């Protein structure tokens, strides 16, 4: 992939693996198998032998994700998930040139806000330096060798909503999209009082909202970043994390997102990092084997 998000999605794998099967297993692959059927086949009849499908998260975490999806559906409407456009790091969704400038940031902000159905004209956007002594309320934590907020939502119902972005984020457009979506999520949930600012689940729920609205690829791939650096004096590596959900939780949440939408083999999985994609596939197998009902149905289908 080239352009704005160059190097993103390099872990994709084209085509399907060639598997030796016995007659019992081959019966499950007749016709055009769905994503769930194929991944279940991998576990039961392929390279994983007879390993049973197992969630990458605990039952308590799985219950939290499911109940939080139901909660978000009650707050913003289930159709926001069912009809969401999955936003990807492609020219189709981000056609503007990006040069790490404030002008480029504002163009990106307008596109992210429009996708989330927030009027960008109603929100003030500012930048701050990492060392600024700024109040860090309602932010996705940003940790690594040095710590600091990736973004800030300034919650004052008597003033215009305002979000601030750490200027260091301008160097990383992938994380910048995730941060913008997170902060705009605060405006959606906190500004009208849909969620209490002191709710202990407020921050992880806000991360889940970004998945609910189609920004899951960005949120998941920004959760954990490994970077290497080399110059004429040194060589090393660093890690950083943005967000409140683990890669395992994000993998399950994305699998639940696809399951609810009836996406048997979503093409956007190829854009996920290797770890999150693996957790999604394990979760998709588990969901397919449970044969349970969907959490909710399209609002037009409600009786």
Kinemage of the C-alpha trace (Angstrom):
@kinemage 1
@onewidth
@group {chain A} dominant
@subgroup {mainchain}
@vectorlist {calphas} color= white
{ca unk a 1} P 0.000 0.000 0.000
{ca unk a 2} L 1.214 3.441 -0.815
{ca unk a 3} L 0.466 7.050 0.107
{ca unk a 4} L -0.948 8.409 3.344
{ca unk a 5} L -0.858 5.101 5.231
{ca unk a 6} L 2.151 3.552 3.467
{ca unk a 7} L 3.288 0.269 4.997
{ca unk a 8} L -0.041 -0.322 6.711
{ca unk a 9} L -1.631 -3.721 6.279
{ca unk a 10} L 1.514 -5.534 5.173
{ca unk a 11} L 0.422 -8.581 7.140
{ca unk a 12} L -2.418 -9.425 4.770
{ca unk a 13} L -2.411 -12.887 3.204
{ca unk a 14} L -3.922 -13.412 -0.225
{ca unk a 15} L -5.825 -16.536 -1.128
{ca unk a 16} L -6.789 -19.568 0.933
{ca unk a 17} L -4.443 -22.203 2.369
{ca unk a 18} L -4.240 -25.614 0.766
{ca unk a 19} L -5.324 -28.166 3.348
{ca unk a 20} L -5.354 -31.934 3.257
{ca unk a 21} L -8.724 -33.133 4.443
{ca unk a 22} L -10.492 -36.374 5.104
{ca unk a 23} L -13.968 -37.142 3.799
{ca unk a 24} L -15.610 -36.062 7.062
{ca unk a 25} L -14.005 -32.627 7.004
{ca unk a 26} L -14.394 -32.020 3.285
{ca unk a 27} L -18.173 -32.177 3.676
{ca unk a 28} L -18.007 -28.871 5.574
{ca unk a 29} L -16.316 -27.064 2.677
{ca unk a 30} L -18.801 -27.838 -0.094
{ca unk a 31} L -19.898 -24.904 -2.213
{ca unk a 32} L -18.631 -21.457 -1.256
{ca unk a 33} L -17.887 -21.566 2.492
{ca unk a 34} L -18.373 -18.486 4.630
{ca unk a 35} L -15.586 -16.920 6.652
{ca unk a 36} L -16.894 -18.560 9.845
{ca unk a 37} L -17.137 -21.986 8.169
{ca unk a 38} L -13.638 -21.722 6.762
{ca unk a 39} L -12.034 -20.620 10.022
{ca unk a 40} L -13.938 -23.321 11.920
{ca unk a 41} L -12.584 -25.814 9.396
{ca unk a 42} L -9.024 -24.624 10.023
{ca unk a 43} L -9.419 -25.361 13.721
{ca unk a 44} L -11.233 -28.679 13.468
{ca unk a 45} L -9.785 -30.283 10.355
{ca unk a 46} L -6.744 -28.328 9.285
{ca unk a 47} L -3.460 -27.133 10.631
{ca unk a 48} L -4.832 -26.799 14.149
{ca unk a 49} L -5.796 -30.449 14.381
{ca unk a 50} L -8.698 -31.005 16.761
{ca unk a 51} L -8.105 -27.868 18.813
{ca unk a 52} L -11.379 -26.470 20.062
{ca unk a 53} L -12.251 -22.880 19.363
{ca unk a 54} L -11.400 -20.759 22.379
{ca unk a 55} L -11.919 -17.075 22.957
{ca unk a 56} L -8.789 -14.955 23.411
{ca unk a 57} L -10.516 -13.116 26.284
{ca unk a 58} L -12.149 -14.129 29.550
{ca unk a 59} L -15.870 -14.787 29.852
{ca unk a 60} L -16.168 -11.611 31.923
{ca unk a 61} L -14.518 -9.561 29.186
{ca unk a 62} L -16.701 -11.183 26.544
{ca unk a 63} L -19.809 -10.342 28.570
{ca unk a 64} L -18.637 -6.746 28.942
{ca unk a 65} L -18.111 -6.309 25.188
{ca unk a 66} L -21.493 -7.833 24.348
{ca unk a 67} L -23.398 -5.877 26.991
{ca unk a 68} L -21.586 -2.688 25.964
{ca unk a 69} L -22.583 -3.204 22.339
{ca unk a 70} L -26.182 -3.525 23.503
{ca unk a 71} L -25.748 -0.374 25.590
{ca unk a 72} L -24.367 1.568 22.627
{ca unk a 73} L -27.214 0.336 20.427
{ca unk a 74} L -29.661 1.737 22.977
{ca unk a 75} L -27.787 5.060 23.086
{ca unk a 76} L -27.120 5.766 19.410
{ca unk a 77} L -29.195 3.145 17.564
{ca unk a 78} L -28.253 -0.318 16.352
{ca unk a 79} L -28.373 0.828 12.737
{ca unk a 80} L -25.284 2.945 13.361
{ca unk a 81} L -23.387 -0.368 13.564
{ca unk a 82} L -25.399 -2.361 11.061
{ca unk a 83} L -25.160 0.308 8.371
{ca unk a 84} L -21.737 1.725 9.233
{ca unk a 85} L -19.160 2.221 6.527
{ca unk a 86} L -15.968 0.498 7.624
{ca unk a 87} L -13.391 3.261 7.284
{ca unk a 88} L -10.047 2.106 5.891
{ca unk a 89} L -6.633 3.732 5.352
{ca unk a 90} L -7.206 4.049 1.619
{ca unk a 91} L -7.524 6.960 -0.827
{ca unk a 92} L -11.226 6.166 -1.079
{ca unk a 93} L -11.744 7.299 2.506
{ca unk a 94} L -8.821 9.721 2.831
{ca unk a 95} L -8.174 11.216 -0.612
{ca unk a 96} L -6.477 14.373 0.679
{ca unk a 97} L -2.717 14.795 0.563
{ca unk a 98} L -1.187 14.549 4.032
{ca unk a 99} L 1.968 16.422 5.023
{ca unk a 100} L 1.718 16.435 8.848
{ca unk a 101} L 0.595 20.058 8.812
{ca unk a 102} L -2.251 21.630 10.773
{ca unk a 103} L -4.136 22.149 7.512
{ca unk a 104} L -3.876 18.419 6.773
{ca unk a 105} L -5.066 17.677 10.317
{ca unk a 106} L -8.166 19.796 9.808
{ca unk a 107} L -8.996 18.084 6.544
{ca unk a 108} L -8.691 14.714 8.248
{ca unk a 109} L -10.769 15.940 11.187
{ca unk a 110} L -13.595 16.967 8.847
{ca unk a 111} L -13.659 13.539 7.219
{ca unk a 112} L -13.645 11.650 10.514
{ca unk a 113} L -16.323 13.917 12.010
{ca unk a 114} L -18.560 13.556 8.957
{ca unk a 115} L -18.319 9.765 9.124
{ca unk a 116} L -19.300 9.868 12.810
{ca unk a 117} L -22.193 12.232 11.996
{ca unk a 118} L -20.752 15.049 14.088
{ca unk a 119} L -20.850 18.482 12.488
{ca unk a 120} L -17.196 19.619 12.413
{ca unk a 121} L -18.343 23.257 12.358
{ca unk a 122} L -19.690 22.773 15.883
{ca unk a 123} L -16.367 21.613 17.326
{ca unk a 124} L -13.207 23.620 18.019
{ca unk a 125} L -9.953 21.816 17.202
{ca unk a 126} L -6.602 22.851 18.669
{ca unk a 127} L -3.078 21.479 19.040
{ca unk a 128} L -0.896 21.229 22.127
{ca unk a 129} L 2.739 20.318 22.699
{ca unk a 130} L 3.632 17.200 24.672
{ca unk a 131} L 5.150 19.227 27.483
{ca unk a 132} L 2.195 21.547 27.946
{ca unk a 133} L 0.734 21.587 31.439
{ca unk a 134} L -2.765 20.852 30.207
{ca unk a 135} L -5.601 19.184 32.114
{ca unk a 136} L -5.795 15.570 30.989
{ca unk a 137} L -9.458 14.755 31.406
{ca unk a 138} L -11.149 12.193 29.197
{ca unk a 139} L -8.200 11.159 27.077
{ca unk a 140} L -6.992 7.890 25.580
{ca unk a 141} L -3.803 7.135 27.461
{ca unk a 142} L -0.601 7.211 25.519
{ca unk a 143} L 2.249 5.363 27.101
{ca unk a 144} L 5.709 4.225 26.160
{ca unk a 145} L 9.147 5.400 27.075
{ca unk a 146} L 7.600 8.819 27.618
{ca unk a 147} L 3.993 9.401 28.561
{ca unk a 148} L 1.491 11.984 27.491
{ca unk a 149} L -2.001 12.396 26.200
{ca unk a 150} L -2.638 11.664 22.530
{ca unk a 151} L -5.728 13.837 22.611
{ca unk a 152} L -7.972 15.769 24.968
{ca unk a 153} L -11.675 16.435 25.170
{ca unk a 154} L -12.491 19.572 27.139
{ca unk a 155} L -15.820 18.937 28.820
{ca unk a 156} L -17.657 22.124 29.674
{ca unk a 157} L -21.361 22.064 28.745
{ca unk a 158} L -21.467 25.883 28.943
{ca unk a 159} L -18.921 26.286 26.119
{ca unk a 160} L -18.482 25.000 22.596
{ca unk a 161} L -17.110 21.478 22.480
{ca unk a 162} L -13.361 21.429 22.000
{ca unk a 163} L -10.815 18.726 21.385
{ca unk a 164} L -7.046 19.132 21.400
{ca unk a 165} L -4.526 16.909 19.656
{ca unk a 166} L -0.949 16.309 20.748
{ca unk a 167} L 1.184 17.747 17.970
{ca unk a 168} L 3.345 14.607 18.120
{ca unk a 169} L 0.362 12.711 16.678
{ca unk a 170} L 0.720 14.595 13.406
{ca unk a 171} L 3.655 12.340 12.525
{ca unk a 172} L 1.450 9.235 12.695
{ca unk a 173} L -1.705 9.568 10.547
{ca unk a 174} L -2.962 6.118 11.545
{ca unk a 175} L -2.927 6.948 15.257
{ca unk a 176} L -4.207 10.438 14.468
{ca unk a 177} L -7.409 9.054 12.928
{ca unk a 178} L -7.896 6.776 15.947
{ca unk a 179} L -7.379 9.696 18.344
{ca unk a 180} L -9.778 11.975 16.462
{ca unk a 181} L -12.448 9.260 16.443
{ca unk a 182} L -11.954 8.680 20.168
{ca unk a 183} L -12.259 12.359 21.083
{ca unk a 184} L -15.279 12.858 18.833
{ca unk a 185} L -16.815 9.857 20.557
{ca unk a 186} L -16.609 11.792 23.819
{ca unk a 187} L -18.619 14.584 22.254
{ca unk a 188} L -21.265 12.070 21.154
{ca unk a 189} L -21.573 10.353 24.536
{ca unk a 190} L -20.689 12.994 27.138
{ca unk a 191} L -21.959 16.211 25.608
{ca unk a 192} L -25.656 15.189 25.574
{ca unk a 193} L -25.299 13.291 28.850
{ca unk a 194} L -25.754 9.819 27.351
{ca unk a 195} L -22.918 8.568 29.573
{ca unk a 196} L -21.876 10.009 32.904
{ca unk a 197} L -18.370 11.455 32.969
{ca unk a 198} L -17.662 9.457 36.155
{ca unk a 199} L -18.845 6.147 34.723
{ca unk a 200} L -15.960 3.688 35.360
{ca unk a 201} L -16.500 2.206 31.883
{ca unk a 202} L -16.630 5.556 30.125
{ca unk a 203} L -13.228 5.367 28.415
{ca unk a 204} L -13.306 1.721 27.215
{ca unk a 205} L -16.935 2.244 26.150
{ca unk a 206} L -15.761 5.202 24.095
{ca unk a 207} L -13.140 3.030 22.374
{ca unk a 208} L -15.851 0.475 21.643
{ca unk a 209} L -17.978 3.244 20.127
{ca unk a 210} L -15.291 3.845 17.496
{ca unk a 211} L -15.599 0.181 16.458
{ca unk a 212} L -19.397 0.463 16.537
{ca unk a 213} L -19.204 3.380 14.080
{ca unk a 214} L -16.740 1.813 11.636
{ca unk a 215} L -13.329 3.022 12.832
{ca unk a 216} L -12.274 -0.313 14.331
{ca unk a 217} L -9.327 -0.844 11.981
{ca unk a 218} L -7.718 2.386 13.181
{ca unk a 219} L -8.516 1.865 16.858
{ca unk a 220} L -7.248 -1.726 16.815
{ca unk a 221} L -4.043 -1.052 14.880
{ca unk a 222} L -3.168 1.915 17.075
{ca unk a 223} L -3.626 -0.053 20.299
{ca unk a 224} L -0.051 -1.299 20.292
{ca unk a 225} L 2.752 -0.014 18.098
{ca unk a 226} L 6.258 -1.442 17.858
{ca unk a 227} L 8.868 0.784 16.249
{ca unk a 228} L 12.533 0.321 15.441
{ca unk a 229} L 15.055 3.056 14.833
{ca unk a 230} L 18.598 3.094 13.535
{ca unk a 231} L 21.039 5.933 13.008
{ca unk a 232} L 24.805 6.267 12.804
{ca unk a 233} L 25.103 6.339 16.600
{ca unk a 234} L 22.504 3.896 17.851
{ca unk a 235} L 19.908 1.323 17.123
{ca unk a 236} L 16.904 0.421 19.221
{ca unk a 237} L 13.188 -0.042 19.522
{ca unk a 238} L 10.236 1.353 21.379
{ca unk a 239} L 6.598 0.510 22.010
{ca unk a 240} L 3.613 2.681 22.655
{ca unk a 241} L -0.040 2.140 23.292
{ca unk a 242} L -3.082 4.278 22.644
{ca unk a 243} L -6.473 3.300 23.999
{ca unk a 244} L -8.186 1.419 26.778
{ca unk a 245} L -8.866 -2.019 25.269
{ca unk a 246} L -6.325 -4.800 24.807
{ca unk a 247} L -5.606 -6.311 21.393
{ca unk a 248} L -7.461 -9.441 22.503
{ca unk a 249} L -10.567 -7.438 23.449
{ca unk a 250} L -10.362 -5.490 20.209
{ca unk a 251} L -10.128 -8.720 18.214
{ca unk a 252} L -13.268 -10.073 19.840
{ca unk a 253} L -15.114 -6.758 19.490
{ca unk a 254} L -14.317 -6.655 15.763
{ca unk a 255} L -15.462 -10.264 15.365
{ca unk a 256} L -18.716 -9.395 17.141
{ca unk a 257} L -19.055 -6.317 14.889
{ca unk a 258} L -18.740 -8.501 11.773
{ca unk a 259} L -21.023 -11.191 13.215
{ca unk a 260} L -23.793 -8.713 13.959
{ca unk a 261} L -23.568 -7.357 10.416
{ca unk a 262} L -23.637 -10.826 8.857
{ca unk a 263} L -20.185 -10.367 7.353
{ca unk a 264} L -18.960 -13.899 6.798
{ca unk a 265} L -15.657 -12.906 5.243
{ca unk a 266} L -15.077 -9.160 5.622
{ca unk a 267} L -12.411 -7.821 3.293
{ca unk a 268} L -11.319 -5.276 5.892
{ca unk a 269} L -9.761 -8.029 8.030
{ca unk a 270} L -6.737 -7.873 5.721
{ca unk a 271} L -6.033 -4.336 6.983
{ca unk a 272} L -5.654 -5.431 10.594
{ca unk a 273} L -2.344 -5.995 12.340
{ca unk a 274} L -1.237 -9.606 12.663
{ca unk a 275} L -2.128 -9.938 16.359
{ca unk a 276} L -5.578 -8.376 16.167
{ca unk a 277} L -6.439 -10.339 13.013
{ca unk a 278} L -5.505 -13.584 14.783
{ca unk a 279} L -7.667 -12.716 17.798
{ca unk a 280} L -10.539 -11.789 15.490
{ca unk a 281} L -10.334 -15.128 13.675
{ca unk a 282} L -10.305 -17.097 16.916
{ca unk a 283} L -13.308 -15.119 18.105
{ca unk a 284} L -15.124 -15.579 14.784
{ca unk a 285} L -14.698 -19.345 15.069
{ca unk a 286} L -16.080 -19.273 18.604
{ca unk a 287} L -19.077 -17.159 17.593
{ca unk a 288} L -19.813 -19.452 14.643
{ca unk a 289} L -19.695 -22.545 16.850
{ca unk a 290} L -22.012 -21.034 19.451
{ca unk a 291} L -24.778 -20.614 16.876
{ca unk a 292} L -26.272 -18.048 19.212
{ca unk a 293} L -28.649 -15.219 18.294
{ca unk a 294} L -27.487 -11.772 17.279
{ca unk a 295} L -27.416 -9.105 19.972
{ca unk a 296} L -29.815 -6.902 18.063
{ca unk a 297} L -31.523 -6.573 14.687
{ca unk a 298} L -31.956 -3.696 12.288
{ca unk a 299} L -34.421 -1.163 13.648
{ca unk a 300} L -36.609 -1.521 10.561
{ca unk a 301} L -36.918 -5.251 11.347
{ca unk a 302} L -38.120 -4.757 14.915
{ca unk a 303} L -41.699 -5.846 15.491
